[in-house]
Amino acid sequence: MAAPKTLPFCPVLQVLDALLPLYLNSCLLRSLQEALASELAARMNAMGTASDNAKDLRKVRTMAVAACPTAYNTNLAQSLLSRCLPCAFAARAKGVLMYPCRDVGKLLRP
C-alpha cells in the first residue's frame, strides 16, 4: 500500500485573509446592482402601465366625444367650474383678484 501524497504547505489563514474581503466586496456590489436593476424594472413597468391606461382613456374619451360632443363638453365645463369656483370664491373673500378662467371671472365680477 502506497503512502498518501502530502500536499505542499498551504497557509490557510493567509488565503482566507486575502479572499474574504474580496468575496464580501463582490457580494455587496452584486446586491447593490440587483437593487438598482429591480428599481429600474419597477419604474419601467409602472410607466408601461401608465401609458396603456392613457391610451385606453384616450379611446374612451374619443368615443364619448364622438357619441355626443355637446353633452361631453357641457359635462367637462361643469366639472372644471366645480373645481374652479371654490378657489375663486375663497380668493374673492380674501380680496385677491383672481380669475382662473373667463367664465368664473364673469360670475365673480361685481
N, C-alpha and C positions, 0 to 999 in steps of 0.2 A: 504494500500500500504506500503510495507516494504521499509525501508531506504536503499539506496545502501551501499554496503560494502566499507569501506575505505581501501585503500591499505596501507601497512606499509610504513613509510617514506623511500624513496629511494633517496640517494644523486646522482642525475643525473650527475652533473658535475664531481664528483669523478669517476664514472663509465666511463664516456667519456674520462677523462684524462688517465685512465688505459687502455682502449681498443683501443683508436685511434692510439697510436704509434704501437701497435701490429698489427692492421689492415693495416696500411701503410707499415710496415715492410714486412708483408706477400704479399702485392700487389707488392712491389718492387722485392722481391725474386722470385715470380711467373713470372714476366715479364723478369727477367734475365734468368730464366730457359727456358722459351719459346724461347728467342732469341738464346740461346745455342742449343736447340733442332732443331730450324729452320736452323741454320748454318750447323749442322751435317747432317741434311736431305738433304740440298742442296749439300754438298760435296759428300754424298753417291750417289745422283742422277747423279752428274757430273762424278764420277768415273764409274758408271754403263754405262753411255752413251759412255765414252771413251773406255771402254772395248768392248762394242758392235761394235763401229766403228773400233777398231783394229782387231777384228775378221773378220769383213766384208772386211777390207783392205787386210788381210792375204788371204782370199778366192780369191779375185780378183787377187792378185799378184801370187798366186799359179796357177790360170787358165792362166794368161798371160805367165808365165814361161813354163807351160805345152804346150801351143799352139805353142810357137816359142821361145825356150830358147836362141838361138843366138841373135835374134833381141832384146829380153828383156835385155840381158847382155850388148849388144852394147849401147842401149839407156841409161842404168844405168851408164855405164862407161862415156858416153858423158856428162851426167848431172853432174856427180861428177867432171869431168875435168873442165866443165864450171864454177863450183863453186870454184875449187882449183886454177885455173890458175891466176885469177886476184890477189889473195892474194900472190901467189908465185912470180908473176912479180913485184908486189909492194915491196916485201921483197928483191928481187934481185936488184931493183933500189936503195934501201936504203943501199945495201951492206951486207944485212943479208943473211947468207947461210941457207936457209930454204927449205927443200924438203919434202912437206907434204905427198907425195906418190912417189913410184918409177917412174911411168910414167911421172909425172910432173918434177921430178928431171932430167930425161933423156932429156926432152925438154929444160931445162934451163941450163944445163951444157955447159960451153964454149967449 
